[in-house]
């Protein structure tokens, strides 16, 4: 017996990936098939700093110039 996703079974729009929120940039999803990186569709959301992204630093540097 396999495990079934409750949202898949119910036909609810959702994504199994993790949404990565960037500072001042569009969010991205870890699922390659996800074409709609909206917060409401993702159960797992993390800040890009958690994956070593330096976009916050880049944004600060751009604003300082």
Phi and psi restraints in degrees (range 20) as a CNS / XPLOR table:
assign (resid 1 and name C) (resid 2 and name N)
       (resid 2 and name CA) (resid 2 and name C) 1.0 -91.8 20.0 2
assign (resid 2 and name N) (resid 2 and name CA)
       (resid 2 and name C) (resid 3 and name N) 1.0 163.1 20.0 2
assign (resid 2 and name C) (resid 3 and name N)
       (resid 3 and name CA) (resid 3 and name C) 1.0 -87.1 20.0 2
assign (resid 3 and name N) (resid 3 and name CA)
       (resid 3 and name C) (resid 4 and name N) 1.0 136.9 20.0 2
assign (resid 3 and name C) (resid 4 and name N)
       (resid 4 and name CA) (resid 4 and name C) 1.0 -114.1 20.0 2
assign (resid 4 and name N) (resid 4 and name CA)
       (resid 4 and name C) (resid 5 and name N) 1.0 140.4 20.0 2
assign (resid 4 and name C) (resid 5 and name N)
       (resid 5 and name CA) (resid 5 and name C) 1.0 -73.8 20.0 2
assign (resid 5 and name N) (resid 5 and name CA)
       (resid 5 and name C) (resid 6 and name N) 1.0 129.1 20.0 2
assign (resid 5 and name C) (resid 6 and name N)
       (resid 6 and name CA) (resid 6 and name C) 1.0 -59.2 20.0 2
assign (resid 6 and name N) (resid 6 and name CA)
       (resid 6 and name C) (resid 7 and name N) 1.0 -40.6 20.0 2
assign (resid 6 and name C) (resid 7 and name N)
       (resid 7 and name CA) (resid 7 and name C) 1.0 -70.5 20.0 2
assign (resid 7 and name N) (resid 7 and name CA)
       (resid 7 and name C) (resid 8 and name N) 1.0 -36.0 20.0 2
assign (resid 7 and name C) (resid 8 and name N)
       (resid 8 and name CA) (resid 8 and name C) 1.0 -63.4 20.0 2
assign (resid 8 and name N) (resid 8 and name CA)
       (resid 8 and name C) (resid 9 and name N) 1.0 -46.5 20.0 2
assign (resid 8 and name C) (resid 9 and name N)
       (resid 9 and name CA) (resid 9 and name C) 1.0 -61.4 20.0 2
assign (resid 9 and name N) (resid 9 and name CA)
       (resid 9 and name C) (resid 10 and name N) 1.0 -39.5 20.0 2
assign (resid 9 and name C) (resid 10 and name N)
       (resid 10 and name CA) (resid 10 and name C) 1.0 -81.4 20.0 2
assign (resid 10 and name N) (resid 10 and name CA)
       (resid 10 and name C) (resid 11 and name N) 1.0 -9.8 20.0 2
assign (resid 10 and name C) (resid 11 and name N)
       (resid 11 and name CA) (resid 11 and name C) 1.0 75.0 20.0 2
assign (resid 11 and name N) (resid 11 and name CA)
       (resid 11 and name C) (resid 12 and name N) 1.0 25.2 20.0 2
assign (resid 11 and name C) (resid 12 and name N)
       (resid 12 and name CA) (resid 12 and name C) 1.0 -85.1 20.0 2
assign (resid 12 and name N) (resid 12 and name CA)
       (resid 12 and name C) (resid 13 and name N) 1.0 135.9 20.0 2
assign (resid 12 and name C) (resid 13 and name N)
       (resid 13 and name CA) (resid 13 and name C) 1.0 -65.4 20.0 2
assign (resid 13 and name N) (resid 13 and name CA)
       (resid 13 and name C) (resid 14 and name N) 1.0 126.4 20.0 2
assign (resid 13 and name C) (resid 14 and name N)
       (resid 14 and name CA) (resid 14 and name C) 1.0 -165.9 20.0 2
assign (resid 14 and name N) (resid 14 and name CA)
       (resid 14 and name C) (resid 15 and name N) 1.0 173.9 20.0 2
assign (resid 14 and name C) (resid 15 and name N)
       (resid 15 and name CA) (resid 15 and name C) 1.0 -135.0 20.0 2
assign (resid 15 and name N) (resid 15 and name CA)
       (resid 15 and name C) (resid 16 and name N) 1.0 143.4 20.0 2
assign (resid 15 and name C) (resid 16 and name N)
       (resid 16 and name CA) (resid 16 and name C) 1.0 -88.5 20.0 2
assign (resid 16 and name N) (resid 16 and name CA)
       (resid 16 and name C) (resid 17 and name N) 1.0 -4.9 20.0 2
assign (resid 16 and name C) (resid 17 and name N)
       (resid 17 and name CA) (resid 17 and name C) 1.0 -84.3 20.0 2
assign (resid 17 and name N) (resid 17 and name CA)
       (resid 17 and name C) (resid 18 and name N) 1.0 179.1 20.0 2
assign (resid 17 and name C) (resid 18 and name N)
       (resid 18 and name CA) (resid 18 and name C) 1.0 -104.5 20.0 2
assign (resid 18 and name N) (resid 18 and name CA)
       (resid 18 and name C) (resid 19 and name N) 1.0 130.3 20.0 2
assign (resid 18 and name C) (resid 19 and name N)
       (resid 19 and name CA) (resid 19 and name C) 1.0 -86.5 20.0 2
assign (resid 19 and name N) (resid 19 and name CA)
       (resid 19 and name C) (resid 20 and name N) 1.0 127.7 20.0 2
assign (resid 19 and name C) (resid 20 and name N)
       (resid 20 and name CA) (resid 20 and name C) 1.0 -105.2 20.0 2
assign (resid 20 and name N) (resid 20 and name CA)
       (resid 20 and name C) (resid 21 and name N) 1.0 116.0 20.0 2
assign (resid 20 and name C) (resid 21 and name N)
       (resid 21 and name CA) (resid 21 and name C) 1.0 -86.8 20.0 2
assign (resid 21 and name N) (resid 21 and name CA)
       (resid 21 and name C) (resid 22 and name N) 1.0 124.0 20.0 2
assign (resid 21 and name C) (resid 22 and name N)
       (resid 22 and name CA) (resid 22 and name C) 1.0 -102.5 20.0 2
assign (resid 22 and name N) (resid 22 and name CA)
       (resid 22 and name C) (resid 23 and name N) 1.0 155.1 20.0 2
assign (resid 22 and name C) (resid 23 and name N)
       (resid 23 and name CA) (resid 23 and name C) 1.0 -80.5 20.0 2
assign (resid 23 and name N) (resid 23 and name CA)
       (resid 23 and name C) (resid 24 and name N) 1.0 107.3 20.0 2
assign (resid 23 and name C) (resid 24 and name N)
       (resid 24 and name CA) (resid 24 and name C) 1.0 76.0 20.0 2
assign (resid 24 and name N) (resid 24 and name CA)
       (resid 24 and name C) (resid 25 and name N) 1.0 10.4 20.0 2
assign (resid 24 and name C) (resid 25 and name N)
       (resid 25 and name CA) (resid 25 and name C) 1.0 -129.7 20.0 2
assign (resid 25 and name N) (resid 25 and name CA)
       (resid 25 and name C) (resid 26 and name N) 1.0 165.3 20.0 2
assign (resid 25 and name C) (resid 26 and name N)
       (resid 26 and name CA) (resid 26 and name C) 1.0 -65.1 20.0 2
assign (resid 26 and name N) (resid 26 and name CA)
       (resid 26 and name C) (resid 27 and name N) 1.0 138.6 20.0 2
assign (resid 26 and name C) (resid 27 and name N)
       (resid 27 and name CA) (resid 27 and name C) 1.0 -66.1 20.0 2
assign (resid 27 and name N) (resid 27 and name CA)
       (resid 27 and name C) (resid 28 and name N) 1.0 157.4 20.0 2
assign (resid 27 and name C) (resid 28 and name N)
       (resid 28 and name CA) (resid 28 and name C) 1.0 -132.0 20.0 2
assign (resid 28 and name N) (resid 28 and name CA)
       (resid 28 and name C) (resid 29 and name N) 1.0 155.5 20.0 2
assign (resid 28 and name C) (resid 29 and name N)
       (resid 29 and name CA) (resid 29 and name C) 1.0 -112.4 20.0 2
assign (resid 29 and name N) (resid 29 and name CA)
       (resid 29 and name C) (resid 30 and name N) 1.0 149.1 20.0 2
assign (resid 29 and name C) (resid 30 and name N)
       (resid 30 and name CA) (resid 30 and name C) 1.0 -78.1 20.0 2
assign (resid 30 and name N) (resid 30 and name CA)
       (resid 30 and name C) (resid 31 and name N) 1.0 -13.5 20.0 2
assign (resid 30 and name C) (resid 31 and name N)
       (resid 31 and name CA) (resid 31 and name C) 1.0 -84.3 20.0 2
assign (resid 31 and name N) (resid 31 and name CA)
       (resid 31 and name C) (resid 32 and name N) 1.0 122.9 20.0 2
assign (resid 31 and name C) (resid 32 and name N)
       (resid 32 and name CA) (resid 32 and name C) 1.0 -63.8 20.0 2
assign (resid 32 and name N) (resid 32 and name CA)
       (resid 32 and name C) (resid 33 and name N) 1.0 -25.9 20.0 2
assign (resid 32 and name C) (resid 33 and name N)
       (resid 33 and name CA) (resid 33 and name C) 1.0 -87.2 20.0 2
assign (resid 33 and name N) (resid 33 and name CA)
       (resid 33 and name C) (resid 34 and name N) 1.0 -3.9 20.0 2
assign (resid 33 and name C) (resid 34 and name N)
       (resid 34 and name CA) (resid 34 and name C) 1.0 -77.3 20.0 2
assign (resid 34 and name N) (resid 34 and name CA)
       (resid 34 and name C) (resid 35 and name N) 1.0 117.3 20.0 2
assign (resid 34 and name C) (resid 35 and name N)
       (resid 35 and name CA) (resid 35 and name C) 1.0 -111.0 20.0 2
assign (resid 35 and name N) (resid 35 and name CA)
       (resid 35 and name C) (resid 36 and name N) 1.0 10.4 20.0 2
assign (resid 35 and name C) (resid 36 and name N)
       (resid 36 and name CA) (resid 36 and name C) 1.0 -138.3 20.0 2
assign (resid 36 and name N) (resid 36 and name CA)
       (resid 36 and name C) (resid 37 and name N) 1.0 77.8 20.0 2
assign (resid 36 and name C) (resid 37 and name N)
       (resid 37 and name CA) (resid 37 and name C) 1.0 -76.2 20.0 2
assign (resid 37 and name N) (resid 37 and name CA)
       (resid 37 and name C) (resid 38 and name N) 1.0 68.4 20.0 2
assign (resid 37 and name C) (resid 38 and name N)
       (resid 38 and name CA) (resid 38 and name C) 1.0 -102.9 20.0 2
assign (resid 38 and name N) (resid 38 and name CA)
       (resid 38 and name C) (resid 39 and name N) 1.0 144.8 20.0 2
assign (resid 38 and name C) (resid 39 and name N)
       (resid 39 and name CA) (resid 39 and name C) 1.0 -57.1 20.0 2
assign (resid 39 and name N) (resid 39 and name CA)
       (resid 39 and name C) (resid 40 and name N) 1.0 -42.1 20.0 2
assign (resid 39 and name C) (resid 40 and name N)
       (resid 40 and name CA) (resid 40 and name C) 1.0 -64.0 20.0 2
assign (resid 40 and name N) (resid 40 and name CA)
       (resid 40 and name C) (resid 41 and name N) 1.0 -25.0 20.0 2
assign (resid 40 and name C) (resid 41 and name N)
       (resid 41 and name CA) (resid 41 and name C) 1.0 -87.0 20.0 2
assign (resid 41 and name N) (resid 41 and name CA)
       (resid 41 and name C) (resid 42 and name N) 1.0 -7.3 20.0 2
assign (resid 41 and name C) (resid 42 and name N)
       (resid 42 and name CA) (resid 42 and name C) 1.0 -116.9 20.0 2
assign (resid 42 and name N) (resid 42 and name CA)
       (resid 42 and name C) (resid 43 and name N) 1.0 130.5 20.0 2
assign (resid 42 and name C) (resid 43 and name N)
       (resid 43 and name CA) (resid 43 and name C) 1.0 -81.9 20.0 2
assign (resid 43 and name N) (resid 43 and name CA)
       (resid 43 and name C) (resid 44 and name N) 1.0 -29.0 20.0 2
assign (resid 43 and name C) (resid 44 and name N)
       (resid 44 and name CA) (resid 44 and name C) 1.0 -109.4 20.0 2
assign (resid 44 and name N) (resid 44 and name CA)
       (resid 44 and name C) (resid 45 and name N) 1.0 120.4 20.0 2
assign (resid 44 and name C) (resid 45 and name N)
       (resid 45 and name CA) (resid 45 and name C) 1.0 -134.1 20.0 2
assign (resid 45 and name N) (resid 45 and name CA)
       (resid 45 and name C) (resid 46 and name N) 1.0 129.9 20.0 2
assign (resid 45 and name C) (resid 46 and name N)
       (resid 46 and name CA) (resid 46 and name C) 1.0 -131.2 20.0 2
assign (resid 46 and name N) (resid 46 and name CA)
       (resid 46 and name C) (resid 47 and name N) 1.0 159.2 20.0 2
assign (resid 46 and name C) (resid 47 and name N)
       (resid 47 and name CA) (resid 47 and name C) 1.0 -81.5 20.0 2
assign (resid 47 and name N) (resid 47 and name CA)
       (resid 47 and name C) (resid 48 and name N) 1.0 145.6 20.0 2
assign (resid 47 and name C) (resid 48 and name N)
       (resid 48 and name CA) (resid 48 and name C) 1.0 -63.2 20.0 2
assign (resid 48 and name N) (resid 48 and name CA)
       (resid 48 and name C) (resid 49 and name N) 1.0 -23.1 20.0 2
assign (resid 48 and name C) (resid 49 and name N)
       (resid 49 and name CA) (resid 49 and name C) 1.0 -58.8 20.0 2
assign (resid 49 and name N) (resid 49 and name CA)
       (resid 49 and name C) (resid 50 and name N) 1.0 -29.5 20.0 2
assign (resid 49 and name C) (resid 50 and name N)
       (resid 50 and name CA) (resid 50 and name C) 1.0 -67.0 20.0 2
assign (resid 50 and name N) (resid 50 and name CA)
       (resid 50 and name C) (resid 51 and name N) 1.0 -21.5 20.0 2
assign (resid 50 and name C) (resid 51 and name N)
       (resid 51 and name CA) (resid 51 and name C) 1.0 -109.8 20.0 2
assign (resid 51 and name N) (resid 51 and name CA)
       (resid 51 and name C) (resid 52 and name N) 1.0 14.0 20.0 2
assign (resid 51 and name C) (resid 52 and name N)
       (resid 52 and name CA) (resid 52 and name C) 1.0 83.3 20.0 2
assign (resid 52 and name N) (resid 52 and name CA)
       (resid 52 and name C) (resid 53 and name N) 1.0 17.2 20.0 2
assign (resid 52 and name C) (resid 53 and name N)
       (resid 53 and name CA) (resid 53 and name C) 1.0 -75.7 20.0 2
assign (resid 53 and name N) (resid 53 and name CA)
       (resid 53 and name C) (resid 54 and name N) 1.0 143.1 20.0 2
assign (resid 53 and name C) (resid 54 and name N)
       (resid 54 and name CA) (resid 54 and name C) 1.0 -112.0 20.0 2
assign (resid 54 and name N) (resid 54 and name CA)
       (resid 54 and name C) (resid 55 and name N) 1.0 25.2 20.0 2
assign (resid 54 and name C) (resid 55 and name N)
       (resid 55 and name CA) (resid 55 and name C) 1.0 -66.0 20.0 2
assign (resid 55 and name N) (resid 55 and name CA)
       (resid 55 and name C) (resid 56 and name N) 1.0 -28.9 20.0 2
assign (resid 55 and name C) (resid 56 and name N)
       (resid 56 and name CA) (resid 56 and name C) 1.0 -64.2 20.0 2
assign (resid 56 and name N) (resid 56 and name CA)
       (resid 56 and name C) (resid 57 and name N) 1.0 -42.7 20.0 2
assign (resid 56 and name C) (resid 57 and name N)
       (resid 57 and name CA) (resid 57 and name C) 1.0 -64.9 20.0 2
assign (resid 57 and name N) (resid 57 and name CA)
       (resid 57 and name C) (resid 58 and name N) 1.0 -42.3 20.0 2
assign (resid 57 and name C) (resid 58 and name N)
       (resid 58 and name CA) (resid 58 and name C) 1.0 -62.2 20.0 2
assign (resid 58 and name N) (resid 58 and name CA)
       (resid 58 and name C) (resid 59 and name N) 1.0 -40.3 20.0 2
assign (resid 58 and name C) (resid 59 and name N)
       (resid 59 and name CA) (resid 59 and name C) 1.0 -64.7 20.0 2
assign (resid 59 and name N) (resid 59 and name CA)
       (resid 59 and name C) (resid 60 and name N) 1.0 -43.6 20.0 2
assign (resid 59 and name C) (resid 60 and name N)
       (resid 60 and name CA) (resid 60 and name C) 1.0 -61.7 20.0 2
assign (resid 60 and name N) (resid 60 and name CA)
       (resid 60 and name C) (resid 61 and name N) 1.0 -40.8 20.0 2
assign (resid 60 and name C) (resid 61 and name N)
       (resid 61 and name CA) (resid 61 and name C) 1.0 -65.8 20.0 2
assign (resid 61 and name N) (resid 61 and name CA)
       (resid 61 and name C) (resid 62 and name N) 1.0 -39.7 20.0 2
assign (resid 61 and name C) (resid 62 and name N)
       (resid 62 and name CA) (resid 62 and name C) 1.0 -65.1 20.0 2
assign (resid 62 and name N) (resid 62 and name CA)
       (resid 62 and name C) (resid 63 and name N) 1.0 -39.1 20.0 2
assign (resid 62 and name C) (resid 63 and name N)
       (resid 63 and name CA) (resid 63 and name C) 1.0 -71.9 20.0 2
assign (resid 63 and name N) (resid 63 and name CA)
       (resid 63 and name C) (resid 64 and name N) 1.0 -26.3 20.0 2
assign (resid 63 and name C) (resid 64 and name N)
       (resid 64 and name CA) (resid 64 and name C) 1.0 -75.0 20.0 2
assign (resid 64 and name N) (resid 64 and name CA)
       (resid 64 and name C) (resid 65 and name N) 1.0 -19.9 20.0 2
